[in-house]
Amino acid sequence: MIQRIQTVFLILAIACNVASLFLPLWSGGIGDMTETVQGLSVEHQGQRVLFMEHDATSKTIAHTGYVALVALSSIWLLLVIFQYSNRVRQVTRTYLGMLMICLEILALVWLTMQAQGAEAGPEVGGLAPILALVFAWLAARAINKDEALVKSADRFR
């Protein structure tokens, strides 16, 4: 059923995932040459540019991959919500969504490591995929508990 606690956890995971597109992911630079990267844009020395308008570098291509992973995993987790009729399939697909979120985190770490300058570091938006992973794990755990409850009820019949 849609009104279960796992639905709330999946919606929170989707919200955290999408929030990573609008929060600053990392920033860095040398001296007064700073760069702050958000999910959909980059601010370079105070000037904001969308990533699609940025020059085609390996960092831009990797960032586009990160945005694609966020979109794919968010849509996937949204579809998982409606798989409530088959809990085993739902939990399997939740684990696949968690794998996609792990790939997002790895892409974010790689992007941070590619940042130029000794003062580069993650920002608050870098925590959003980690929170999404935690909420997806809580959802999978709740789905497993529901399945165990149904199986134990079937034994009494």
N, C-alpha and C positions, 0 to 999 in steps of 0.2 A: 504494500500500500504506500501511497505517496506521502502520507502524513506521519511517517515513522521518523525516528531520530537520525537514521542514516541519510535521509533526504536533507535534513538541516546541515549535517556535516558536509555532504556533497555540495550544497549551495554555498557554504562558507569556503570550501576549497576552490570553487569556481570564482567566487568574489575575490579571494586573495590572489588567485592566478591573474585575473583581469586587472587587479589593482597594480600589479607589477608593471603593467604597460604605462601607467600614469605617474608612478612614483620614481624619484631618482634612483637609478640602479648603482652607479658608481661615479666617482669623480676623481680627477687627478690632474697633474700638471707640474710644470716647473716655473717657479716664480709667479709672475702675473699672467702667464699663459695657462689658463685653466680650461678644463673640459668636463662637463657634467652630462652624463648619458641617462636619459629616461627611456622608457620602453619604446616610445614612438618618435622621439626626437633627441637631438644632441644640442647642447648649449656650448658653443666654443667662443671663449672670450666675450661673454655677454650677449652673443647673437644666437638665437634659436633657429635651427634648421631641421626640417623633417628628414628622416633617414633616407627616404627615397630620393631626396634632392641632393644628398651628400655624394661626394666622389666615390667611385666604385673601388674600394679597397677591400682587402681581406677582412678587415674589421667590420665594414659595412655589410658584407655578405654574411658573415657570422652573426651579426646582429639581426639581419633579416631572418636567418634561420631560427634565432631565439624567439622572435615575434611569431613566426610560423608554429613553433613548438607550443607557445602559450595558447595560440588560437586553437590548434589541434587538440591539445589536452583539455582545454575548457569545453570545447564542443563535445569531446568524448565523454567527459564527466557529466555533462548535461544529458547526454543520451543514456548514460548508465542509470540515471534517476528513474527512467521509465522502464527499466528491466526488472521491476519488482515481482513479476509473476514467476520468474525463475531465479531464485536467490543464489544458486551455485554459479550460474552464468553472470549474475550481477557482481558477485564478489571477484570472479575471475577478471571481469572487465575493469573493475575498480583497481585491481592490482596492475593491470596494463596501463591505466591512467596514472598510477603512481610511478610506473617506470618512465612514462613520458615526462612527468614532473622532475624525476631524477635527471633526465637528459637536459631539461631546462636549467637545472641548477649547475650541471657540468658546463653547459654553454655559457652561463653567466660567470662562472669561475674562470673559464678560458678567456672570456672577454675582458674581465678584470685584470687577468695576468698580461693581456696584450696592451693594456693601457700604457701610454708613454709617460714617463716621469717617475721619479722616486716616491712621490707623494700620492700615488694612486691607491684608492681603497674603496671598499663597498659602502653604499649608502643604505638608507632605510628600506628602499624598495627591494634590495637583495634578500630581505627576510620574508617577503611575501611568498615566493615559491616554497620556502621551507615550511611556512605555516600552511600552505595548500597541501603539502605532502603530509603533514600531521593530521589535518582534517580528513584527508582521503583515507589515511590509515585508521582513524577513528570510525569512519563510515564502514570500512571493510570489517572492522571488529564488531560493529553493531549488526551488520548483515550476518556474520557468522553466528552471533548470539541468537538472532532470530531463527536461523536454520536449525540450531541445536534445540531451541525451544519447540519448534514444530516437530522435530524428530522425536523428542521425548514425549510429546503429547500423543504422537501416533502409536507409541508403545503401549499406552494405557487403553487404547481402543480395543 
